[in-house]
Amino acid sequence: MVMTENPALTPQADQEAEQLDQEAIAPGLTDEQYRRKMQRRKEVQEQRLAERSLSKGLIIVHTGNGKGKTTAALGMVLRSLGHGHRVAIVQFIKGAWEPAEKTVLQPWTEGDAPQLLFHAMGEGFTWETQDRDRDIQKAHEAWETALTYIQDPDIKLVLLDEVNVALKLGYLAVDSVLAGLAQKPEESHVILTGRGAPQALIDRADLVTEMTLVKHPFREQGVKAQPGIEF
């Protein structure tokens, strides 16, 4: 189900909020001027919150060349677990790494009805596997597993880690993934991470964040990947 924009929303309130934020940091404001601006800012914020009353499951995309796509998604995973929701993670590319995140999340994967279902189904990066046919096979297997969770109303959040890379490389068809996302229950969320997210997926998503690479120690300083930072 695709929900349209709330007709009650007033973009003017958003613009005024941004303007007040800028004015509040201008030099030379007296304490009284600052107080009045913050008082108005609070009124505008209350208006914005009152207008935004819809609730729906989101399709969320983390893409871009910068670091932090999976890390940000795992923050949402932890929030969902903290609320008692059931979560599924399917890793499409990084599976052979056995990342530290899996160790940290292990307690939620235990028991007869685990709160977290974790599947590392990739076998590593393409330059490591050097077998395109097998990479495609593993991507399709990962997608079939992911689809069962996307369709399951008992799973509140599904993280498809590095699925965008599989789409970019042509291992999965964009139309197939979009059709699968259309089958999710109305209140369930799906996060798709990885650089190179296709435009059709971006157009369909409700929330898209692009991580921009500004500096990276691997490129500029020759610093290798380090535990606790990269993996």
Steps between C-alpha positions, in 0.01 A plus 500: 500500500645838396376789711476848351635809667296644783305794347495672841877558498614860466846541345499855633541365853805299395652804332431720802661243730818503289500880490461527878783252554728718287390823663560355847875465435543845349751719688377792708167355617390620841376247754146628448521469121633145534222409744231628263644310206513178702147555622384534141717202402321287759160607365605413145633162611177418681310587182725274293458209741122543511479488120702180473260240632540221242655165588630251243772250435793655318730396219838645596808524279855568620732556205799706386877454500554606861535275802218433743218353293482167682593659832207741481268215408620296798409795722140459380526127561603562861214746548250246368641227724480738793129547431453123505446469123613201299770580244665316211839578345611353168854584384549480125873567449691508827403155620849348494631766736306374805486861628521599864144629486379142477681416823350799682149416380534128583293512825191606302540203263473232767201300622210321334345824373792741459429870482770542233553280195845548344611356165845574358443356153766667287847354463696823490577778257502428126878531469533233769250248363601542133200288400217707350261209452531394863468862616174527307379171645577612855328835441185324382507267800538798730210678331271198534583486872445875533166482323360254754579752775371799303166322461481390866277734707676379816827662387493873565832589335703333224854613422629406154869577543694579179202406282556821303838366390333181375257717305778719362695197379193351335483198731138588582236665282376834631143419394507177701615680813241774458229236455618329818496825695141554390409183689610624841232551767387859537671561835829319429827676416772393256852649483712452188868592529793524262649742253352544154131473586304509170283802431183290487561386857575855614177618340302232684662550840352712778832595658829524309837594651813539291829465686750737338869416504706804602818340635601140556818378676531199268531724195682804635725345767530132411335397828369144487152392616495483879290294743228704662499756218466316166404155632 
